[in-house]
Amino acid sequence: MAVNGTSIKTASDGVWGGDNPLNCAFPLLIIQVTIVLFTSRFLTLLLKPLRQPKVVAEILGGILLGPSALGRNKEFVKLVFPEWSTPILESVASIGLLFFLFLVGLELDLTVLGRTGKKAFAISFAGISLPFVLGAGVSLFLRRAVEEDHESTGYWQFLLFIGVSLSITAFPVLARILAELKLLTTSVGQTALAAAAFNDMAAWILLALAVALPGSHDNHKHASPLISIWVLLSGFAFVIFMIFVIRPTMKWIVQNYASTMHEACICLTLAGVLVSGFITDLIGLHSIFGAFVFGLIVPKNGSFSDQLVERIEDFVSGLLLPLYFASSGLKTDVNKINGAEAWGILALVISTACVGKIIGTFLMAMMCTISARESLTLGFLMNTKGLVELVVLNIGKEKKVLNDEMFAILVLMALVTTFMTTPSVVAVYKPLNNDGSDSTGDEKEKLRILACVRGPQDVPCIIKLVESLGTSNGSLKVYVMHLMELTELSSSISMVQRTRRNGVPFIDKLCKGRPRDQIEAAFSIYGQVRDQKQRIRIRHLKSVSALGTMHEDICNAAEHNKVWMIILPHLITGWGVVNERVMEYAKCPVVAVLDHKETGESSSRDRPKRIGLVFIGGINDRKALEIGSRMAQHPKTKITLLRISDSTLTSGYSEKVKNHLH
C-alpha cells in the first residue's frame, strides 16, 4: 500500500483498528532499531574468534541491510526501510553520532597531547602526510575515472576528501584493538594512541577545510569563494570562543557545583553538546564539529568526565550508533562497483591507503630509533579506520563530492584496512610482556609481592596483608596491579584515561602532573609511612582484559618481575574464573583474600594479630608454611601451627616442619 509521506502518523491505532503499524513512524523505527541491533550483534559474535573490533561487524551489518544484499529485495525495502522513513532514521542516528563525537572529544586530553613529545608527533605527521600526498596524487585519476560529471565538483574539495579518507586513523577503534591484543599498556600501544590523537586533530581540521570549500552544494553549485572564507573565519571564532570563554566557565561550574548539583551539571553539559552542534551547523560546518570541540573543552580532571561517560556511553554506543552504520549501509551499493576497471580502482585505493600509512609510519618510527618490528607494528595500528572514516565519507556524499561508486569504494577500503589490522599485528608483533618488568639486580631486595586490586574497597585489606608479610632483614617491593574488566561495551574513553599511568617510566613522563587516583594515593601514603621503618618501593601496573584472559596479565607480570607471591582480591560474582586460573597457572604462591570488609578498627591496631595455620602435607601446605614463617617475623603477629599427622597418609605427604616457625 502506498504511503503519503506528508501524512505520516507517529503512532498507529493498532491492528484491531485496521491500522498497519509499519505505516507509522514510531512503530517502524522500533522495528528498524531491533533489526539493526540483532544484525550487528550476530555479526559481532561471528567475528569474535577473529578478534575483530565491533565496528567491523557494524559496518558489515549496515552493508548487508543496504542495497548490496537484503536491500536488493524491493519488498524488504518497502516494508522495513521505506523511503519516507529515511529522514527519521538518519535524524535519530545523527543524535547518536553527535554525542559519540562529543565522547571522542572527551578522549583527547589536550594537556596530555602537549606533553607527548616529539616522537609521537613526528610519527603522526608522517602517518598522515604521506597517505594524504599519495591520495592527492591519485585523486585526479579517480575523479576522471569514477565521476561521470567530474566538472560539477571542485577539485580541491575532492582532493581534500580523498586525502582525509586515506590518511585518517580511528582513535576509538585503535584503543579497542590495543585492549583486545593486550597492548594498551605497552610502550607501542601508548605511542600509537598518542600518534592517533594527533592524527585525529589534524584530520578534523582538514575535514573542516574540505566542508568549507565551495563545491556542488545542492543549489549552490557555483558558490562564491567568499562564502568559504566566512565559514572558516566563523569556525575559527567559534573555537576561540569555546577555548577562552566556555572552557573556563565549564571548569568553574564543575569545580564548584559538580558535587552539590551533579544532575544539573550533567544536563547542562548535554545541552551544551546540542547547542554547539547547532551553532556549527548554522555556520556552515557540520554539527559534529561543535560536539567534538565541546568535548575537547570539558574538564578532564576529577571524576566528572568519567561520570559523563558512564551516563551516556552505553546508550549512545550500544543503541544509537549502530543506527548510523545502518543508515550508511543503506547508502552503500557495492553493485555500483561494476567491471574490472572499478575493482581495479578499489585495489588501487586500498593499496594507496595501506602503503602510505604503513610505510610513512614505519620510516618515521625507524628514524625515532624504534625497532623495526615495533615500527612495522605501529604502521599496521595506524592504518585502522572506523566510524570517523564513515563520517568523512557521509559528509562527502551529502556535499555531492562523492558519487555512489566512489562512496562504495571508500567504504570497502575502510572495512578492509580495519579488518586487516588485528591479524597483521598478531603476525608481526609478539609482545615480550616486559614493559612492566623491573629487574634491577639489587640483591638486597629480597621480597617482591604482586597485589591485585579492583577498586579502592580492596586497598585496606591488601595493605594489611602486605604489612603482615614485611620482613626486617631486607627491603620490600610491592607491584600493585589495577584490574579492569574489558567487556564489549567497555568505553575506549575510560580505558585510555585509566591506563595513562601504567608505572612505566615512559608513560609516567607523559602524565607528569596528573592527579593520582584513589588506589595510587592510598598506596603512596602507606609507602611513605612504611618507609620510615623499612625501605619499601611501590610500582603501579594496569590490566585491561576480559575476565577469561586476565590471568595471563597477572601471571606474566608475576613471572617477569620475579615476585615471591601474588595476592588476589576477595571473590565477587563473575570473577571466580580469574582466581581459579591464576591459582592454576601461577608459578609462585597465590593468596586469595576471603573477606575485604575486615579492615581493622583503630581500637585493635595495637593488639597482636593471631593467625592459625593448618599443616597436613604437600606442596601447597609447604607454601603456606613459608608464608606463615614470613608473617611470624612481624613483631605483632603470632602464628599458631596445627599439624595433622596420620600414619595412613602416604610417605609423600610426610613433612618436616621443624625450624620453619620459631
C-alpha positions, 0 to 999 in steps of 0.5 A: 500500500502506498504511503503519503509521506506528508501524512505520516502518523507517529503512532498507529491505532493498532491492528484491531483498528485496521491500522498497519503499524509499519505505516507509522513512524514510531512503530517502524523505527522500533522495528528498524532499531531491533533489526539493526541491533540483532544484525550487528550483534550476530555479526559481532559474535561471528567475528569474535574468534577473529578478534575483530573490533565491533565496528567491523561487524557494524559496518558489515551489518549496515552493508548487508541491510543496504542495497548490496544484499537484503536491500536488493529485495524491493519488498524488504525495502518497502516494508522495513526501510521505506523511503519516507522513513529515511529522514527519521532514521538518519535524524535519530542516528545523527543524535547518536553520532553527535554525542559519540563525537562529543565522547571522542572529544572527551578522549583527547586530553589536550594537556596530555597531547602537549606533553607527548613529545616529539616522537609521537608527533613526528610519527603522526605527521608522517602517518598522515602526510604521506597517505594524504600526498599519495591520495592527492596524487591519485585523486585526479585519476579517480575523479576522471575515472569514477565521476561521470560529471567530474566538472560539477565538483571542485577539485580541491574539495575532492582532493581534500576528501580523498586525502582525509579518507586515506590518511585518517586513523580511528582513535576509538577503534585503535584503543579497542584493538590495543585492549583486545591484543593486550597492548594498551599498556605497552610502550607501542600501544601508548605511542600509537594512541598518542600518534592517533590523537594527533592524527585525529586533530589534524584530520578534523581540521582538514575535514573542516577545510574540505566542508568549507570549500565551495563545491556542488552544494545542492543549489549552490553549485557555483558558490562564491569563494567568499562564502568559504572564507566566512565559514572558516573565519566563523569556525575559527571564532567559534573555537576561540570562543569555546577555548577562552570563554566556555572552557573556563566557565565549564571548569568553574561550574564543575569545580564548584557545583559538580558535587552539590548539583551533579544532575544539573551539571550533567544536563547542562553539559548535554545541552551544551553538546546540542547547542554547539552542534547547532551553532556549527551547523548554522555556520556552515560546518557540520554539527559534529564539529561543535560536539567534538570541540565541546568535548575537547573543552570539558574538564578532564580532571576529577571524576566528572568526565568519567561520570559523563561517560558512564551516563551516556556511553552505553546508550549512545554506543550500544543503541544509537550508533549502530543506527548510523552504520545502518543508515550508511549501509543503506547508502552503500551499493557495492553493485555500483562497483561494476567491471574490472576497471572499478575493482581495479580502482578499489585495489588501487585505493586500498593499496594507496591507503595501506602503503602510505600509512604503513610505510610513512609510519614505519620510516618515521618510527625507524628514524625515532630509533624504534625497532623495526618490528615495533615500527612495522607494528605501529604502521599496521595500528595506524592504518585502522579506520572506523566510524570517523572514516564513515563520517568523512565519507557521509559528509562527502556524499551529502556535499555531492563530492562523492558519487555512489561508486566512489562512496562504495569504494571508500567504504570497502577500503575502510572495512578492509584496512580495519579488518586487516589490522588485528591479524597483521599485528598478531603476525608481526608483533609478539609482545615480550610482556616486559614493559612492566618488568623491573629487574634491577639486580639489587640483591638486597631486595629480597621480597617482591609481592604482586597485589591485585586490586579492583577498586579502592574497597580492596586497598585496606585489606591488601595493605594489611596483608602486605604489612603482615608479610614485611620482613626486617632483614631486607627491603620490600617491593610491592607491584600493585596491579589495577584490574579492569574488566574489558567487556564489549561495551567497555568505553575506549574513553575510560580505558585510555584515561585509566591506563595513562599511568601504567608505572612505566617510566615512559608513560609516567613522563607523559602524565607528569602532573596528573592527579593520582587516583584513589588506589595510587594515593592510598598506596603512596601514603602507606609507602611513605609511612612504611618507609620510615621503618623499612625501605619499601618501593611501590610500582603501579601496573594496569590490566585491561582484559576480559575476565577469561584472559586476565590471568595471563596479565597477572601471571606474566607480570608475576613471572617477569618481575620475579615476585615471591607471591601474588595476592588476589582480591576477595571473590565477587560474582563473575570473577571466580574464573580469574582466581581459579586460573591464576591459582592454576597457572601461577608459578609462585604462591597465590593468596586469595583474600576471603573477606575485604570488609575486615579492615581493622578498627583503630581500637585493635591496631595495637593488639597482636594479630593471631593467625592459625595455620593448618599443616597436613602435607604437600606442596601447597601446605609447604607454601603456606608454611613459608608464608606463615614463617614470613608473617611470624617475623612481624613483631605483632603477629603470632602464628599458631601451627596445627599439624595433622599427622596420620600414619595412613597418609602416604610417605609423600605427604610426610613433612618436616616442619621443624625450624620453619616457625620459631 
